[in-house]
Amino acid sequence: MAGLYDKKKTKTVDLGAKGSWTSHPGRLHAELGVPQGEKLGAKRINSALDSKDPQTRRDARAAKGYAGMRK
């Protein structure tokens, strides 16, 4: 799956004293084979949480966290 995603697409999120992390926009779409403009939806994200690939599981947890930030 590493070939499906361009590793150069990263975005650093800095929250100052709260910390920072590197975001990989579009990686979960690539891992699940969903076109970039199409929404993943809760059903796909929840199924990705049970994936055998640990990176996909991490990305799905991050997607759930990002969705919670938008509320």
C-alpha positions in Angstrom: 0.0 0.0 0.0 2.9 2.3 0.4 3.0 2.9 -3.3 -0.6 4.2 -3.4 0.2 7.2 -1.3 2.6 10.0 -2.0 4.6 10.5 1.3 5.4 14.1 0.4 1.9 15.2 1.2 2.3 16.1 4.9 1.0 18.9 6.9 2.4 19.9 10.3 -0.1 21.0 12.9 1.3 23.0 15.7 -0.8 23.8 18.8 2.0 25.6 20.7 2.3 24.4 24.3 -0.3 21.7 23.7 2.0 19.9 21.2 2.3 19.3 17.5 1.9 16.4 15.0 2.2 15.6 11.3 -1.0 15.1 9.4 -1.1 13.1 6.2 -4.2 14.4 4.3 -5.7 11.8 1.9 -3.7 8.8 3.2 -6.8 7.0 4.6 -8.6 7.6 1.3 -5.7 6.0 -0.6 -5.5 3.1 1.9 -9.2 2.3 1.6 -9.3 2.9 -2.2 -11.8 5.7 -2.0 -11.5 8.6 -4.5 -10.2 11.8 -2.8 -13.4 13.9 -3.4 -15.7 11.2 -1.9 -16.5 11.2 1.8 -15.4 8.2 3.8 -18.4 8.2 6.2 -18.6 6.6 9.7 -19.2 3.1 8.4 -16.0 3.0 6.4 -14.0 4.6 9.2 -15.3 2.1 11.7 -14.5 -0.8 9.4 -11.0 0.6 9.0 -10.5 0.4 12.8 -10.6 -3.4 12.5 -8.1 -3.5 9.6 -5.1 -5.9 9.8 -2.8 -3.0 8.7 -1.7 -1.0 11.8 -1.2 2.2 9.8 -4.8 2.0 8.5 -6.0 1.6 12.1 -4.0 4.6 13.2 -5.3 6.7 10.4 -8.9 5.7 11.1 -8.5 6.7 14.8 -7.0 10.0 13.7 -9.9 10.5 11.3 -12.4 10.0 14.1 -10.5 12.5 16.2 -10.4 15.1 13.4 -14.2 14.6 12.9 -14.6 15.4 16.6 -12.6 18.6 16.3 -15.0 19.9 13.6 -18.1 19.7 15.9 
